Amino acid sequence: MSSSFFMKGKENPKLAKKGKNVAATKRKVDGDSAGKSKVRAKKASKYNEEISSESETESPALTKKKQSNESHEYDETPQEKKLRLAKLYLEQLKDEEEQKAEEDSFETDLIAGRLQEEVLEQKGKLQRLIAKDLIPPDASEIRVLRGHKLPITCLVITPDDKCIFSAAKDCSIIKWDVGSGKKLHTIPGGRKGTEERHVGHTAHILCMAISSDGKYLATGDMNKLIMIWEADTCKHLYKFTGHKGPVSGLSFRKGTHDLYSASHDRSVKVWNVDENAYVETLFGHQDAITGLDCLSRERCVTAGGRDRTVRVWKIAEESQLVFHGHEGSIDCIQLINEEHMITGADDGSVSLWSVNKKKPLSTVKQAHGCHGDAGLEQPHWVASVAALQNSDTVASGSHNSQVNVWKCGQSYRGLEPLFSVPVSGFVNSLKFSSSGQFLVAGVGQEHRLGRWWRLKEAKNGIYVIPLKRKPEEAKVAE
């Protein structure tokens, strides 16, 4: 190699200087290119329609919000997450417990109210105020069920209010469907002298009762017999004998199958239907007993007819309370609750009683008016009474072509007439449905206990009378 290019052990000074100048020039050119490209990028970004999510042009507020979300979403530690979920779970438990406490409180109030009602009912102090909302039904709304050939003497309504059992002087028993008015079953009556071979009654049926569970039906007749039937199928079960006179009153003790019976032989008998057994006999009345009723207590009440007394029989103690008040024969009696009762007599009066008072709390004389020539007027006999249990509503029936509905005053201190329902004939039996939706009247051409009069224009039948309520607007207006 030529010495003009290299010297031994040293760089050529001219070439070294030339290399430095080239490098400097190259750096300058690169710097200028970079600067120009930055300017171009800046100008392009001004008109760029798409902005990158990583662009530095985002506003500070958005950046801060994004960072906050990212820190919540991604920067939460496992311990913080556990704490947050635990708080949510505790809040959910708290809400559930509060809701449960509200429901329990509501249920407790309901139970407490019901228990209070039951206590008042047992004490005979429960009085549901229903009468103020009742209005008289239209004549077209009253249904008449016909099937008996002779006057109806007694009837009962099943506890579910779906069926009616009626009996008459033709010795027959008919089971009716309340909804359709159709006969569900008929137990025909037999002729006198066929007692041995006929399943059923062969004499006028005077009274009937149904157990509070709707299982048993009991009927009593002029032949001193009590028949027990299976209410669902009308199958004959038992025949009770022992009374020495016509059986005029029957009632099952509520909640049991204990049966109380009353007779013209002046006695009250106690039977156990489940065991098909006679229990005991109680005496006290001085004349034929004409009516009997009982509720859940181990006691019953009776009307003594012409001895003019009402008696409360305490079965367990084998004792009785005697009450006087009517001037005529007391023909019918019904308990309103455990402490109060209503009676009707042939002197035309309707009386309200308390078992704690020897005299009536209230008496309405000539409750159904009078009949007869001027100066010789006689009051219409009260042939039947009924009470809507534990309420302030009662009813009475006679033969003056109407059923009277009454309102009992506060604490049963008075009787006020509400309205009358037109019914032609002797109203021999009255019963309120347990729901209070309707009243049923058993009507005949003759009185149930005899043939003193005969109303030819009347028709033997069962009248189903709806108990209508005032509209809500009328209640609010009052």
Protein Blocks (a to p, Z undefined) as FASTA:
>chain_A
ZZklpcghiacfklmmmmmmmmmmmmmmmmmmmmmmmmmmmmmmmmpmbdcfkbckbcfk
lmmmmmmmmmmmmmpcfklmmmmmmmmmmmmmmmmmmmmmmmmmmmmmmmmmmmmmmmmm
mnopaccdfklmpccddfklpccddfbfbdcfbdcddfklpaccdddfkopacdddfklo
pafbdcddddehilmmpgcdfbdcfbdcddfkomaccdddfkopacdddfklopafbdce
hiabdcfbdcddehiacdcdddfkopacdddfklopafbdcdfbfbdcfbdcddfbccdd
ddehjnopacdddfklopacdddfbfbdcfbdcdfblmbccdddfkopacdddfkbfbdf
bdcehklopeddehiaccdddfbdcddehiabdcdddfeopacdddddehhlaccdfbdc
ddedjdfbccddfklpaccddddfbdfkbcfbccfkbccdddddddddddfklmmmZZ
